[in-house]
Amino acid sequence: MNKALALTALISLASFASAKDITLVWSGAVTGPTSDAGSSYGKGVEDYCKYANSEKMLAGVTLKCVIRDDQYNNANTQSNFEEFVGNEQIPVFLGYSTGGMLQIKGTVQETKVPTLTASLHIGIIDPPNNQYMFLPVASYSENIVSLLEYVAKKERGAKVALIVNPSPFGRDPVVDARKAAERLGLKITDVQEVGGNNLDNTALLKRLEAQGAKYVINQNTAGPVANILKDAKRLGLLGKMQFMGAHYAGGEDLTKLAGDAAANFIWVTSYYMYDEGDKPGIQLVKKIGAQFNQKPDVIRSVNYTSGMLTASIAIEAMKRSGSTINNVTVYKALTSMVGSKKFDPGFSVGPVTFSAKDHVGAETMRLLQADATGNFKAITGPMQSQMFKLIHPMK
Amino acid sequence: MDLLPQLLIAGVVIGSIYALAALGFVLIYKSSRVINFAHGQIIATGAFIAFALTQKGVNFWLAGLIAMMATFFLGMLIERVFLRKMVGEPIISVIMVTIGLSSVIEGLIHLTPFGAGNFGFQTPAVLSGDGLNLLGTQLSRTQIAGVLAALGLLAGFTYFFNKSTLGITMRAVADDQMAAMSVGTSVERVFALAWAAAGLTAAAAGVILGLMSGLTLGGLAGIGLKVFPVVILGGLDSVAGAIVGGILIGILENLAAGYLDGLVPGGGTREVFPFIILIAVLLLRPYGLFGTKEIERV
């Protein structure tokens, strides 16, 4: 009898402890490939998590803010996921890379732990095993299709080249881009894969020029794109070709690396810019960045804002879970984040909405163009791609 | 404008940088018969030291020189602490030490703010203006400066090995350590100097690479592996081989990118091509174009 009482007390104590301490873990590339984006993203997640604690966003709950470096290695992502689901019973998992997220989809489905990803690969939320996978903002495919729509409006029949990262992240939107280009009357002249270490892009750019490609769309991180732009400037091609890019291709990171070669680059993203200081979300980014002593270049990075959005969605879902925070209640909170329950922390140009069928958060995007000083200015209002819904309906 | 001359010129430019990056391998192998797998990490160390100094307001050129001096002493330190104890040990043990060093140095860089992220030097004013149009190929001032610096250092080391007493002593040590020791040569001093010189050239390569294409740890450390085909093609113990190998690999990469990428879905042949050459050279001429063919009598 005494033993039973002691066991009950222990379990109660354990339950009490777990109700007070909840782990919010992000597993991503703090080092290794794509860490140029991942390091700022991770800082955004961590700082927002610490900010939530300082603001006591979750009554009676302290978040343990954990950043795990998976080095862009899928096996590390898998083991991080299993460790935290197994040992900490996390209610939600924040992931990063395309490869890692595609690898853990099956395990996520089995464990029923809602997972928000930094990768915006549409395959992550396509069947099978897509029930618990969520993208915070519009996918790469939707990014690229919206750029193609823009090109088609400017010049029907234009020749377009795609330069993509040699990875699932880069290759993701190619199929949808081809379908969209066909419907929009555009011609895709070439799809070339370019990764980091692209020290010289003369051959690539000269071939695209010979093909008559007037628009070059990049699905890559900022580093390789910056080298392409610098070479295009050197070869006198910036006036002949319009360079464009999806979410991870642009922003402050690009202008910092490419300098004046980034001028006129057109970029599509769902996030507000650091320079839009009148937006409440950007004011919050600056406040949190200053509170946790981040360096100016980190705070200016759109990836810092992106990390904050993802963390804010997870924490809001916990908040809406009520007194019991676990994977079941968080999933329910996420999938009812729609209509009057939409969530708008102000980081993205549209609100975050999810439902059982819709696993893309902020679906609105804007096209922005870099000016001569390297600042990106919006050239469209918030919009959604109409074509994308036709060629890739949500399943 | 015909594509071929442009590909050739761009190939020479990038090949010169490869040659400079490969020089560190050659300097160490030439004197001590050690292949340094941590060379890419030393390149990264030099580049980030220079970058950190420019961030503190130090003039770019001065920062480059300080970085070269820093990696000069780093090379010397590595030799003194780790490699000297390995003299006479099996070659596989020495190789494992350099592989271990590559992990340690990379791990230490991760502890700095430069472990993650993309960084870029502020281009010095003198390199910012219009470049040069050579046979229809526009070269930036940065590229021209990179090629000149690379060729200058390579020429300097060629002269050093052929004409200076110390250079000839280093070659003698590489040729026969016992014979060199018997005439009073300090083998330890020669090894230390070789590592120091390799460190110096690594920083120069890192700064030039960083100026041309930005600074990332992965990218800079990866150059160490990328130039491996260069030294295999040119010959591990030949400075002239590093120059010819670097330029040949640069040109072949560009020709592959220009003419083969369009035929292969996704392209990327320039990444593979040097390693095809590496395999071919190892099969047909394992000592490279200019390397020393070793003959063993049994």
Interface residues (C-beta under 8 A of the other chain):
Chain A: A29 V30 T31 G32 P33 S35 D36 G38 S39 S40 V164 P166 R171 D190 V191 Q192 E193 V194 G195 G196 N197 N198 L199 D200 T202 A203 L204 K206 R207 A210 T221 A222 G223 A226 N227 K230 R234 L235 G236 D253 K256 L257 G259 K295
Chain B: L3 Q6 L7 A10 V13 I14 I17 H110 P113 G115 A116 G117 N118 G120 T123 G131 T137 Q138 L139 S140 Q143 L209 M212 S213 G214 T216 L217 G218 G219 G222 I223 K226 N254 L255 A257 G258 D261 G262 P265 G266 G267 G268 R270 E271
